Amino acid sequence: MLETVDLKRTLSKEAYKEALKPLQESLTALDAPIKEAGLPVIILFEGWGAAGKSHAIAKLIQNFDPRWFTVVNTQPPTALELREPVMWRHWLTLPEAGQMSVMDRSWYQEVSILRLEREVDDPTNLRRLKEINAFERNLTDNGYLIIKFFLHISQKEQKARLEALDSNKNTEWRVTPDDWRRCRQYDKYCRAFDEMLTYTNTSYAPWHVLSGMDSRLRNIEVFQTVRDAVQAALKRRQAKRAAPQEALCPIQPGPYSFVKMPKLSEVDLSPALDETQYKHALKKEQTRLSELHNAIYRKKVPVVIVYEGWDAAGKGGNIKRVAEALDPCGYEVVPIAAPDKSEKSRHYLWRFWRRLPRNGHIAIFDRSWYGRVMVERIEGFCSPEDWQRAYHEINEFEHQLYDWGAVVLKFWIHIDPDEQLRRFEERQNTPGKQWKITDEDWRNRKKWPEYEVAVNEMFRYTSTDFAPWHIIAGNDKKYARIQALRLINRAIETRLKRHA
């Protein structure tokens, strides 16, 4: 793509002045429509060192209300950030609905400059490119606008600019040994940039490769591109509200291998343990888990455990018995309630990316991202198009966790309606437990058949070979606790063998 850029084009001062003012006015006029429409905008700048990224950003943001945008200066990942999934730190910078994020470098560092300097092998780099495409498609499908700029200059021009910066005491700090090395190896980096641009130039997030040789021409082209892209996105939103699309059909959960699951109605709920069996098994499995927790910390293996299930199925008691075996410095229980205002204004997966564990640690989610295909689906909190698309998005998310090296365990604690009713009545009639029962619990119980359909579909489309579902018979709480502990221990041991 870089060879198509005309680096000889220029724009005269007169033409610049004539074009600049109306463009500035049109950009300033976008503030209110962006906020009113709740359109989240990401504008990212990549390109050569000294190509003018910072200057272009400075000129662009002068046209916007500073209350509604954030400038993100993306540096190479820190030691702590390297202990998280590759895309983790980029999810954290996502703007809220109606706001804008302007990025001086972005997630493309890992697949261009850092790819060469850290000698990332080709299969790993290809996987990261695919993750970026999935990330950007995921965002745009969920209403984000992504505008991507790459500023291109010649090797001769880059050298001249670096020399000018280096010769001034006030700017010499801007030039690093890395900048000079990259300039000397211009052709090598040019090939890496070109591969990156070609692979990630998609219909939903296309690249705008601009000449950075002439600052006036660059500014005008950046302004025009942003104005046109935002105006087009606002028109699409308006058209979609006026004529909502029908739900996607059929569901496409992605190109993964799926584990066949029984339907809930086929699950045997009769298994039970007496007190003696339970106490013996609990001590054995908790001791085993405690030892494994030390091993995963030493080998930096992350563990993500998801608990879903019927109201009053015993998730809390189950989680408690798991947590009792763990070092409190090495795990976190993440209770998931309805999203707050900040969470609602971002991608639905944003709040879960924020709570992932570092490698060597454990995160236990009490409810999870599966709310998208259960409660949000049934209660109408998202459109049919949203929840049908979510199966694929969730599978991609969990596959990224797996590629990162995580053990991903997903439990559905299953009880029958009679057992749920008994537990509801017990809670209602026990003063110390009344806080556990709400009107919403009774209301959800009336929708049991709808939830059962949704849960069976969830198993069908998201029980993958890298993150399978485990249905745990929960009519007997003791049996369910031991089963969960055994499954956790078995999964961790299997992963540790792969790291041996």
C-alpha positions as CSV (number, residue, x, y, z in Angstrom):
1,M,0.0,0.0,0.0
2,L,2.8,2.4,0.7
3,E,4.0,2.4,-2.9
4,T,0.7,4.0,-4.0
5,V,1.3,7.2,-1.9
6,D,2.5,10.2,-3.9
7,L,5.2,11.7,-1.7
8,K,5.8,14.6,-4.2
9,R,2.4,16.3,-3.8
10,T,2.2,19.6,-2.0
11,L,-0.4,22.3,-1.2
12,S,0.3,26.0,-1.6
13,K,-0.3,28.4,1.3
14,E,-3.1,30.1,-0.6
15,A,-5.0,26.8,-1.3
16,Y,-4.4,25.7,2.4
17,K,-5.9,28.9,3.8
18,E,-8.9,28.6,1.5
19,A,-9.6,25.0,2.4
20,L,-8.8,25.3,6.1
21,K,-11.5,27.5,7.6
22,P,-14.6,25.7,6.2
23,L,-13.1,22.3,7.2
24,Q,-12.5,23.6,10.8
25,E,-16.0,24.8,11.0
26,S,-17.5,21.5,9.8
27,L,-15.4,19.6,12.3
28,T,-16.4,21.8,15.2
29,A,-20.0,21.3,14.2
30,L,-19.6,17.6,14.8
31,D,-19.3,17.8,18.6
32,A,-23.0,18.0,19.3
33,P,-24.2,15.4,16.8
34,I,-21.5,12.9,18.0
35,K,-22.7,13.4,21.6
36,E,-26.4,13.3,20.8
37,A,-26.1,10.2,18.7
38,G,-23.9,8.4,21.3
39,L,-21.3,7.7,18.7
40,P,-17.9,6.5,20.1
41,V,-15.1,7.5,17.8
42,I,-11.5,6.1,17.7
43,I,-9.0,8.0,15.5
44,L,-5.6,6.4,15.4
45,F,-2.3,7.6,13.9
46,E,0.5,5.3,12.9
47,G,3.5,6.0,10.7
48,W,7.2,6.6,10.6
49,G,9.1,8.4,13.4
50,A,9.1,12.1,12.7
51,A,6.3,11.8,10.1
52,G,4.2,14.4,12.0
53,K,1.8,12.3,14.0
54,S,1.9,14.5,17.0
55,H,1.6,17.6,14.9
56,A,-1.4,16.2,13.0
57,I,-3.1,15.2,16.2
58,A,-2.5,18.7,17.7
59,K,-4.1,20.4,14.7
60,L,-7.0,18.0,14.6
61,I,-8.1,18.2,18.3
62,Q,-8.1,22.0,18.2
63,N,-11.4,21.7,16.3
64,F,-13.1,19.7,19.1
65,D,-14.4,20.4,22.6
66,P,-11.7,19.1,25.0
67,R,-14.4,17.7,27.3
68,W,-15.4,15.1,24.7
69,F,-12.0,13.6,23.6
70,T,-9.0,11.9,25.1
71,V,-5.5,11.7,23.6
72,V,-3.9,8.3,24.1
73,N,-0.1,8.2,23.8
74,T,0.5,4.4,23.3
75,Q,3.9,3.3,24.6
76,P,5.4,-0.2,24.4
77,P,3.8,-2.4,27.0
78,T,5.2,-2.4,30.5
79,A,6.2,-5.5,32.4
80,L,2.8,-5.6,34.2
81,E,1.0,-5.1,30.9
82,L,2.9,-8.0,29.4
83,R,1.3,-10.2,32.0
84,E,-2.1,-9.6,30.5
85,P,-3.6,-10.6,27.1
86,V,-2.1,-8.7,24.2
87,M,-5.3,-6.6,23.6
88,W,-6.1,-6.0,27.3
89,R,-4.5,-2.6,27.6
90,H,-6.2,-1.4,24.4
91,W,-9.7,-2.4,25.6
92,L,-9.1,-0.1,28.6
93,T,-8.7,3.0,26.4
94,L,-12.1,2.6,24.6
95,P,-14.1,5.8,24.7
96,E,-17.6,6.1,26.1
97,A,-20.5,6.5,23.7
98,G,-20.6,10.1,22.4
99,Q,-16.8,10.6,23.1
100,M,-13.6,10.4,21.1
101,S,-10.3,8.7,21.6
102,V,-7.4,10.1,19.5
103,M,-4.4,7.7,19.5
104,D,-0.7,8.5,18.9
105,R,0.2,5.0,18.0
106,S,-2.1,2.1,18.9
107,W,-2.4,-1.7,19.0
108,Y,-0.4,-1.7,15.7
109,Q,2.9,-1.4,17.6
110,E,2.8,-5.1,18.4
111,V,2.5,-6.1,14.8
112,S,5.0,-3.7,13.2
113,I,7.8,-2.1,15.2
114,L,7.7,-4.4,18.2
115,R,7.3,-7.4,15.9
116,L,10.7,-6.7,14.4
117,E,12.5,-5.6,17.6
118,R,11.2,-8.5,19.7
119,E,11.6,-11.0,16.9
120,V,8.0,-12.2,17.1
121,D,7.7,-15.3,14.9
122,D,5.4,-15.3,11.8
123,P,2.7,-17.6,13.2
124,T,2.4,-15.4,16.4
125,N,2.3,-12.2,14.3
126,L,-0.4,-13.6,12.0
127,R,-2.4,-14.5,15.1
128,R,-2.1,-11.0,16.4
129,L,-3.1,-9.5,13.1
130,K,-6.2,-11.7,13.1
131,E,-7.0,-10.6,16.7
132,I,-6.7,-7.0,15.6
133,N,-9.1,-7.5,12.7
134,A,-11.5,-9.3,15.1
135,F,-11.2,-6.5,17.7
136,E,-11.9,-3.8,15.1
137,R,-14.8,-5.7,13.6
138,N,-16.2,-6.4,17.0
139,L,-16.1,-2.7,17.9
140,T,-17.6,-1.5,14.6
141,D,-20.4,-4.1,14.8
142,N,-21.2,-2.7,18.2
143,G,-21.4,0.9,17.0
144,Y,-17.9,2.3,17.1
145,L,-16.3,4.3,14.3
146,I,-12.6,3.6,13.7
147,I,-10.6,6.0,11.5
148,K,-7.0,4.8,10.9
149,F,-4.2,7.0,9.5
150,F,-0.7,6.0,8.4
151,L,1.7,8.9,7.7
152,H,4.3,8.0,5.2
153,I,7.6,9.8,4.5
154,S,10.8,8.9,2.6
155,Q,13.9,7.7,4.2
156,K,15.7,10.9,3.1
157,E,13.0,13.1,4.7
158,Q,13.0,11.1,7.9
159,K,16.8,11.4,8.3
160,A,16.6,15.2,7.7
161,R,13.9,15.6,10.3
162,L,15.7,13.5,12.9
163,E,18.8,15.6,12.3
164,A,16.9,18.8,12.7
165,L,15.3,17.6,16.0
166,D,18.7,16.3,17.3
167,S,20.5,19.5,16.6
168,N,18.1,21.6,18.9
169,K,18.6,21.3,22.6
170,N,14.9,21.7,23.2
171,T,14.0,18.8,20.9
172,E,16.9,16.5,21.0
173,W,15.1,14.4,23.7
174,R,12.6,13.4,21.0
175,V,15.2,11.5,19.1
176,T,16.2,8.1,20.5
177,P,18.7,5.5,19.3
178,D,15.7,3.4,18.2
179,D,14.7,6.2,15.9
180,W,18.1,6.2,14.2
181,R,18.2,2.5,13.9
182,R,14.8,2.4,12.3
183,C,15.9,5.0,9.9
184,R,19.0,3.1,8.9
185,Q,16.8,-0.1,8.4
186,Y,14.1,1.8,6.6
187,D,13.5,-0.9,4.0
188,K,13.1,-3.6,6.6
189,Y,10.5,-1.6,8.5
190,C,8.8,-0.5,5.3
191,R,8.1,-4.1,4.4
192,A,6.7,-4.8,7.9
193,F,4.4,-1.7,7.7
194,D,3.2,-2.7,4.3
195,E,2.3,-6.2,5.4
196,M,0.5,-4.8,8.4
197,L,-1.5,-2.3,6.3
198,T,-2.4,-4.8,3.7
199,Y,-3.7,-7.4,6.2
200,T,-5.7,-5.0,8.3
201,N,-7.2,-2.8,5.6
202,T,-10.8,-3.9,6.0
203,S,-14.1,-2.6,4.8
204,Y,-15.2,-1.8,8.4
205,A,-11.9,-0.1,9.4
206,P,-9.9,0.9,6.3
207,W,-6.5,2.5,6.3
208,H,-6.0,6.1,5.1
209,V,-2.4,6.2,4.0
210,L,-1.3,9.8,3.6
211,S,1.9,11.6,2.7
212,G,3.5,13.2,5.6
213,M,6.0,15.2,3.5
214,D,3.9,18.4,3.3
215,S,2.2,19.3,6.6
216,R,-0.4,21.5,4.9
217,L,-1.6,18.8,2.6
218,R,-1.5,16.3,5.5
219,N,-3.7,18.5,7.7
220,I,-6.3,19.1,5.0
221,E,-6.5,15.4,4.1
222,V,-6.8,14.4,7.8
223,F,-9.6,17.0,8.4
224,Q,-11.5,15.9,5.3
225,T,-11.3,12.2,6.1
226,V,-12.4,12.7,9.7
227,R,-15.3,14.9,8.7
228,D,-16.5,12.6,5.9
229,A,-16.2,9.4,8.1
230,V,-18.1,10.9,11.1
231,Q,-20.8,12.4,8.9
232,A,-21.3,9.0,7.1
233,A,-21.4,7.2,10.5
234,L,-24.0,9.6,11.8
235,K,-26.2,9.0,8.7
236,R,-25.9,5.3,9.1
237,R,-27.1,5.5,12.7
238,Q,-30.0,7.7,11.7
239,A,-31.0,5.3,8.9
240,K,-30.7,2.3,11.2
241,R,-33.0,3.9,13.9
242,A,-35.5,4.8,11.2
243,A,-35.5,1.2,9.7
244,P,-34.2,-1.4,12.2
245,Q,-32.6,-4.4,10.5
246,E,-34.1,-7.8,11.0
247,A,-32.2,-10.3,13.2
248,L,-29.3,-12.1,11.7
249,C,-30.0,-15.6,10.6
250,P,-28.6,-18.2,10.8
251,I,-26.4,-17.7,13.9
252,Q,-22.7,-18.0,13.0
253,P,-20.6,-18.7,16.1
254,G,-17.3,-18.8,14.2
255,P,-14.9,-21.4,12.8
256,Y,-14.3,-23.4,16.0
257,S,-14.6,-27.0,17.2
258,F,-17.5,-27.4,19.5
259,V,-18.2,-30.0,22.2
260,K,-21.6,-31.6,22.1
261,M,-23.5,-30.9,25.2
262,P,-26.6,-32.6,26.7
263,K,-29.8,-30.5,27.0
264,L,-30.6,-29.4,30.5
265,S,-33.6,-31.7,30.6
266,E,-31.3,-34.7,30.0
267,V,-29.0,-33.9,33.0
268,D,-29.2,-36.4,35.9
269,L,-29.7,-34.4,39.1
270,S,-29.7,-37.3,41.5
271,P,-26.0,-37.5,42.5
272,A,-25.4,-36.7,46.2
273,L,-22.8,-37.0,48.9
274,D,-23.3,-37.7,52.6
275,E,-21.5,-35.5,55.2
276,T,-18.6,-38.0,55.7
277,Q,-18.0,-38.4,51.9
278,Y,-18.2,-34.6,51.5
279,K,-15.7,-33.7,54.3
280,H,-13.2,-36.2,53.1
281,A,-13.4,-35.1,49.4
282,L,-13.4,-31.4,50.3
283,K,-10.2,-31.7,52.2
284,K,-8.5,-33.7,49.5
285,E,-9.6,-31.4,46.6
286,Q,-8.9,-28.2,48.4
287,T,-5.4,-29.4,49.4
288,R,-4.8,-30.3,45.8
289,L,-6.0,-26.9,44.6
290,S,-3.8,-25.1,47.0
291,E,-0.7,-26.9,45.7
292,L,-1.7,-26.2,42.1
293,H,-2.2,-22.5,42.9
294,N,1.4,-22.3,43.8
295,A,2.4,-24.1,40.6
296,I,0.4,-21.8,38.3
297,Y,1.9,-18.7,40.0
298,R,5.4,-20.1,39.5
299,K,4.7,-21.0,35.8
300,K,2.7,-17.8,35.2
301,V,-0.5,-19.6,34.0
302,P,-3.7,-17.5,34.3
303,V,-7.0,-19.2,35.2
304,V,-10.4,-17.8,34.4
305,I,-13.4,-19.5,36.0
306,V,-17.0,-18.6,35.1
307,Y,-20.0,-19.5,37.2
308,E,-23.4,-19.4,35.7
309,G,-26.6,-21.1,36.8
310,W,-30.1,-20.8,38.0
311,D,-31.0,-18.4,40.9
312,A,-30.4,-20.2,44.2
313,A,-28.4,-22.9,42.4
314,G,-25.5,-22.5,45.0
315,K,-23.0,-20.5,43.0
316,G,-21.9,-18.5,46.1
317,G,-21.3,-21.5,48.3
318,N,-19.5,-23.2,45.5
319,I,-17.2,-20.2,44.9
320,K,-16.6,-20.0,48.6
321,R,-15.2,-23.5,48.8
322,V,-12.9,-22.9,45.8
323,A,-11.7,-19.6,47.3
324,E,-10.9,-21.3,50.7
325,A,-8.1,-23.2,49.0
326,L,-6.4,-20.2,47.4
327,D,-3.8,-17.7,48.5
328,P,-5.8,-14.5,48.9
329,C,-3.1,-12.5,47.1
330,G,-3.4,-14.6,44.0
331,Y,-7.1,-14.6,43.2
332,E,-10.1,-12.3,42.8
333,V,-13.8,-13.1,42.9
334,V,-15.6,-10.8,40.4
335,P,-19.4,-10.5,41.1
336,I,-21.3,-9.3,38.1
337,A,-24.4,-7.2,38.5
338,A,-26.3,-5.0,36.0
339,P,-23.8,-2.7,34.2
340,D,-23.5,0.8,35.6
341,K,-23.7,4.0,33.5
342,S,-20.0,3.9,32.5
343,E,-20.2,0.3,31.5
344,K,-23.4,0.7,29.5
345,S,-21.8,3.4,27.4
346,R,-19.0,1.1,26.2
347,H,-18.8,-2.3,24.5
348,Y,-20.4,-5.0,26.6
349,L,-17.1,-6.9,26.9
350,W,-15.2,-3.9,28.2
351,R,-16.0,-4.4,31.8
352,F,-14.9,-8.0,31.6
353,W,-11.6,-7.3,30.0
354,R,-10.9,-4.9,32.8
355,R,-11.2,-7.6,35.4
356,L,-9.1,-10.3,33.9
357,P,-6.3,-11.8,36.1
358,R,-2.6,-11.3,35.5
359,N,-0.8,-14.5,34.5
360,G,-0.2,-16.7,37.5
361,H,-3.5,-15.4,39.1
362,I,-7.1,-16.6,39.2
363,A,-10.3,-14.7,38.4
364,I,-13.6,-16.2,39.4
365,F,-16.6,-14.6,37.7
366,D,-19.9,-14.9,39.5
367,R,-22.0,-14.3,36.4
368,S,-20.3,-13.2,33.3
369,W,-20.3,-12.1,29.7
370,Y,-22.9,-14.7,29.0
371,G,-25.5,-12.3,30.3
372,R,-25.5,-11.1,26.7
373,V,-27.1,-14.3,25.4
374,M,-29.3,-14.9,28.4
375,V,-30.8,-12.1,30.5
376,E,-30.1,-9.3,27.9
377,R,-31.6,-11.5,25.2
378,I,-34.7,-12.5,27.2
379,E,-35.3,-9.1,28.8
380,G,-34.8,-7.2,25.6
381,F,-31.8,-5.2,26.8
382,C,-30.2,-5.7,23.4
383,S,-31.5,-6.3,19.9
384,P,-31.8,-9.8,18.4
385,E,-28.9,-8.9,16.0
386,D,-26.8,-8.0,19.1
387,W,-27.2,-11.3,21.0
388,Q,-27.1,-13.5,17.9
389,R,-23.8,-11.9,16.9
390,A,-22.5,-12.2,20.5
391,Y,-21.8,-16.0,20.2
392,H,-19.0,-15.3,17.7
393,E,-17.7,-12.4,19.7
394,I,-17.6,-14.4,22.9
395,N,-15.8,-17.3,21.3
396,E,-13.2,-14.9,19.9
397,F,-12.8,-13.4,23.3
398,E,-12.3,-16.8,25.0
399,H,-10.0,-18.0,22.2
400,Q,-7.7,-15.0,22.9
401,L,-7.6,-16.0,26.5
402,Y,-6.7,-19.5,25.5
403,D,-4.0,-18.2,23.2
404,W,-2.7,-16.1,26.0
405,G,-2.2,-19.3,28.0
406,A,-5.2,-19.2,30.2
407,V,-7.2,-22.1,31.6
408,V,-10.8,-21.2,30.9
409,L,-13.4,-23.1,32.9
410,K,-17.2,-22.5,32.6
411,F,-19.7,-24.0,35.0
412,W,-23.4,-24.1,34.8
413,I,-24.8,-25.1,38.2
414,H,-28.1,-26.9,37.4
415,I,-31.1,-27.5,39.6
416,D,-34.7,-28.4,38.9
417,P,-37.6,-26.0,39.4
418,D,-38.8,-27.9,42.5
419,E,-35.5,-27.5,44.2
420,Q,-35.3,-23.8,43.3
421,L,-38.8,-23.3,44.8
422,R,-37.7,-25.0,48.0
423,R,-34.6,-22.8,48.3
424,F,-36.6,-19.7,47.5
425,E,-39.1,-20.4,50.3
426,E,-36.3,-21.3,52.7
427,R,-34.6,-18.0,52.1
428,Q,-37.9,-16.1,52.4
429,N,-38.7,-17.8,55.7
430,T,-35.2,-17.4,57.2
431,P,-34.4,-13.9,58.6
432,G,-30.7,-14.3,58.0
433,K,-31.2,-15.3,54.4
434,Q,-34.0,-12.9,53.3
435,W,-31.6,-10.5,51.6
436,K,-30.8,-13.3,49.1
437,I,-34.3,-13.4,47.7
438,T,-35.7,-10.5,45.6
439,D,-38.8,-9.8,43.5
440,E,-36.6,-10.2,40.4
441,D,-35.8,-13.8,41.4
442,W,-39.5,-14.7,41.5
443,R,-40.0,-12.9,38.2
444,N,-37.1,-14.7,36.5
445,R,-38.6,-18.0,37.8
446,K,-41.7,-17.4,35.7
447,K,-39.5,-17.3,32.6
448,W,-37.8,-20.6,33.3
449,P,-38.8,-22.1,29.9
450,E,-37.4,-19.1,28.0
451,Y,-34.1,-19.3,29.9
452,E,-33.8,-23.0,29.4
453,V,-34.0,-22.5,25.6
454,A,-31.4,-19.7,25.8
455,V,-29.1,-21.8,28.0
456,N,-29.3,-24.8,25.7
457,E,-28.4,-22.6,22.7
458,M,-25.6,-21.1,24.7
459,F,-24.1,-24.5,25.2
460,R,-24.5,-25.4,21.5
461,Y,-22.7,-22.3,20.2
462,T,-20.1,-21.6,22.9
463,S,-18.9,-25.0,24.3
464,T,-15.6,-25.1,22.4
465,D,-12.7,-27.5,22.7
466,F,-10.6,-24.7,24.2
467,A,-13.3,-23.4,26.6
468,P,-16.0,-26.1,27.1
469,W,-19.0,-25.8,29.4
470,H,-19.4,-28.1,32.4
471,I,-22.9,-28.8,33.6
472,I,-22.8,-29.6,37.3
473,A,-25.7,-31.3,39.0
474,G,-26.6,-28.9,41.8
475,N,-29.6,-30.4,43.6
476,D,-27.1,-31.6,46.2
477,K,-24.9,-28.6,47.1
478,K,-22.1,-30.8,48.5
479,Y,-21.9,-32.9,45.3
480,A,-21.8,-29.7,43.2
481,R,-18.9,-28.2,45.2
482,I,-16.8,-31.3,45.0
483,Q,-17.4,-31.6,41.2
484,A,-16.3,-28.0,40.6
485,L,-13.1,-28.5,42.6
486,R,-12.3,-31.7,40.8
487,L,-12.9,-30.1,37.4
488,I,-10.7,-27.1,38.3
489,N,-7.9,-29.3,39.5
490,R,-8.0,-31.5,36.5
491,A,-8.0,-28.6,34.1
492,I,-5.0,-26.9,35.8
493,E,-3.1,-30.2,35.9
494,T,-3.7,-30.7,32.2
495,R,-2.4,-27.2,31.3
496,L,0.6,-27.5,33.6
497,K,1.6,-30.7,31.8
498,R,1.7,-28.7,28.6
499,H,4.0,-26.2,30.3
500,A,6.3,-28.9,31.6
